[in-house]
């Protein structure tokens, strides 16, 4: 991700326009290749050496925001770790204990540094220079580049453009996505990613057979906006896998929160990274299929639950569908584990009017309240603590089977 100080945008009549770059620009491709070479050459070397060479290569000032932005994206592809023969914290404690003992013995503030390290050489089986190197090896500047995930120069330049758009969305108060012409599996994959990134959203079917998705932006929340903003930024590449869509965002820009807008579509030429079809799930339900399969019941669980229309007022993309092998009885499971209560209540009202009866509505206990009116929801309401429990879900399924 790009930090706020690295974002390059222009403003035109209340609209924020990122300064996208050409991924086929020869000069930028040469720059990207040079940066990649620096990172490759610093494998196994401490962070401060890499940081020093980048500072010399990149320069400073606003003219070099692009250069530093590219370097930031490459840093995100690095893993640094402590590389020492002995745990630095343990070694520091031993050094301080030896120094304290020497001070008590001599009564003088100054003492022989080499004399302090000498007994530790035998204790840890290391030479003095190795002890010196390990003493603060856990500091960020001393950590070693263990893993660098390489890329092509073209990929890096395309990734930069996407990162600019992601950084702009961190300032969003509301986002609307209109899309049409996708396959059912692509719609389903997109809706699942909305849940995986825990975005507060509402989906409506449009007259052209597509969908309008309303998403709360990071700046619409009273707390946790930074984490939520990263989740929204993480969702954007999913959208880039598709065509025939437009994104419109209302922004609150700068320290004064000026009202601005931002638009994005396939015409902007941003390319995705990652997979569209990866079956990611929020933590509160990621382990349910495995646990349910161990029960050896007469039910089968599937994440391919389809998309259910809610009276033309919205749609429901259940998390799971359960099918009873012998009778064919089908029950859907929809889980609300991360929503704000204020966002959940309109969803509940919609389910009251148009929700299917063969539905289990899972609500996290922290969201549930006695005053929440769930009495007329046609679904079976299931309140869980941190994650749905397979045996409890099975008990509810058996109730549907008896009624059927």
Long-range contacts (C-beta under 8 A, 24 or more apart in sequence): 1-72, 1-76, 1-163, 1-166, 1-167, 1-230, 1-233, 2-69, 2-72, 2-73, 2-163, 2-164, 2-166, 2-167, 3-72, 4-167, 4-170, 5-65, 6-65, 6-68, 6-69, 6-72, 6-167, 7-164, 7-167, 7-168, 8-65, 8-66, 8-69, 8-164, 9-164, 9-168, 11-260, 14-259, 14-260, 14-261, 15-260, 15-261, 15-262, 15-263, 16-168, 16-251, 16-253, 16-260, 16-261, 16-262, 18-161, 18-164, 18-165, 18-167, 18-168, 19-164, 20-161, 20-164, 20-268, 20-269, 20-270, 21-66, 21-157, 21-160, 21-161, 22-157, 23-154, 23-157, 23-158, 23-161, 24-154, 25-157, 28-66, 28-153, 28-157, 29-153, 29-154, 29-157, 30-153, 31-67, 31-70, 32-70, 32-153, 32-154, 32-156, 32-157, 33-153, 35-67, 35-70, 35-71, 35-74, 35-156, 36-74, 36-150, 36-151, 36-153, 36-156, 39-74, 39-77, 39-78, 39-145, 39-148, 39-150, 40-148, 40-150, 42-145, 42-148, 43-145, 43-148, 44-144, 44-145, 44-146, 45-144, 45-145, 46-141, 46-142, 46-143, 46-144, 46-145, 47-80, 47-140, 47-141, 47-142, 47-143, 47-144, 47-145, 48-141, 48-142, 50-145, 51-141, 66-160, 69-160, 69-163, 70-156, 70-157, 70-160, 73-156, 73-159, 73-160, 73-163, 74-148, 74-151, 74-156, 77-148, 77-149, 77-150, 77-151, 78-145, 78-147, 78-148, 78-149, 79-145, 79-146, 79-147, 79-148, 80-140, 80-143, 80-144, 80-145, 80-146, 81-143, 81-144, 81-146, 82-137, 82-138, 82-142, 82-143, 82-144, 83-137, 83-143, 83-144, 83-146, 84-133, 84-134, 84-137, 84-138, 85-124, 85-126, 85-130, 85-134, 86-124, 86-126, 86-131, 86-134, 88-134, 88-135, 88-136, 88-137, 88-138, 89-138, 91-120, 91-124, 91-131, 91-134, 91-135, 92-135, 92-136, 94-120, 94-123, 94-124, 95-120, 95-135, 155-273, 158-270, 158-271, 159-273, 161-268, 161-269, 161-270, 161-271, 162-236, 162-237, 162-240, 162-270, 162-271, 162-272, 162-273, 165-236, 165-264, 165-268, 165-270, 166-233, 166-234, 166-236, 167-233, 168-249, 168-251, 168-262, 169-217, 169-218, 169-229, 169-232, 169-233, 169-236, 169-249, 169-262, 170-218, 170-229, 170-230, 170-232, 170-233, 171-217, 171-218, 171-219, 171-251, 171-252, 171-253, 171-260, 172-217, 172-218, 172-219, 172-229, 172-232, 172-249, 172-250, 172-251, 172-262, 173-217, 173-218, 173-219, 173-220, 173-250, 173-251, 173-252, 174-214, 174-215, 174-216, 174-217, 174-220, 174-249, 174-250, 175-214, 175-215, 175-216, 175-217, 175-232, 175-247, 175-248, 175-249, 175-250, 176-212, 176-213, 176-214, 176-215, 176-247, 176-248, 176-249, 177-212, 177-213, 177-215, 177-239, 177-245, 177-246, 177-247, 178-206, 178-210, 178-211, 178-212, 178-213, 178-245, 178-246, 179-210, 179-211, 179-213, 179-242, 179-244, 179-245, 179-246, 180-206, 180-208, 180-209, 180-210, 180-211, 180-244, 180-245, 181-210, 181-243, 181-244, 182-210, 182-242, 182-243, 182-244, 184-306, 184-307, 185-277, 186-241, 186-242, 186-276, 187-211, 187-307, 188-304, 188-306, 188-307, 188-317, 189-238, 189-276, 189-277, 190-238, 190-239, 190-242, 190-276, 191-307, 191-317, 192-279, 192-280, 192-281, 192-303, 192-317, 193-235, 193-238, 193-276, 193-280, 194-235, 195-281, 195-282, 195-317, 195-319, 196-280, 196-281, 196-282, 197-231, 197-232, 197-234, 197-235, 198-228, 198-231, 198-282, 198-338, 199-228, 199-231, 199-232, 199-235, 200-339, 200-340, 200-343, 202-314, 202-346, 202-347, 203-314, 203-315, 203-317, 204-313, 204-314, 204-315, 205-309, 205-312, 205-314, 205-315, 210-244, 211-315, 216-343, 217-249, 217-250, 217-251, 219-251, 219-252, 219-257, 221-340, 237-272, 237-273, 237-274, 238-272, 238-274, 238-276, 240-266, 240-270, 240-271, 240-272, 241-272, 241-276, 242-276, 279-303, 281-319, 282-335, 282-337, 282-338, 283-387, 284-335, 284-337, 284-338, 284-364, 284-384, 284-386, 284-387, 284-388, 285-319, 285-320, 285-335, 285-337, 285-387, 285-388, 287-387, 288-320, 288-387, 288-388, 288-390, 288-393, 289-320, 291-389, 291-390, 292-390, 292-393, 292-394, 294-390, 295-390, 295-391, 295-394, 297-394, 297-397, 298-324, 298-325, 298-326, 299-323, 299-324, 299-325, 299-394, 299-397, 300-325, 305-332, 305-333, 308-332, 308-356, 309-354, 310-350, 310-351, 310-353, 310-354, 310-355, 311-353, 311-354, 313-350, 313-353, 313-354, 314-350, 314-354, 316-351, 316-355, 316-356, 316-359, 318-359, 322-397, 324-397, 324-401, 327-401, 327-404, 329-358, 329-400, 329-401, 329-404, 330-358, 331-358, 331-359, 331-360, 331-397, 331-400, 332-356, 332-358, 332-359, 332-360, 333-359, 333-360, 333-362, 333-388, 333-393, 334-359, 334-360, 334-361, 334-362, 334-379, 335-362, 335-388, 336-361, 336-362, 336-363, 336-364, 336-367, 337-362, 337-364, 337-367, 337-387, 338-364, 339-367, 341-367, 341-369, 341-372, 345-372, 348-372, 348-373, 348-374, 348-377, 351-377, 351-378, 351-379, 352-376, 352-377, 352-378, 355-379, 358-400, 360-393, 360-396, 360-397, 362-388
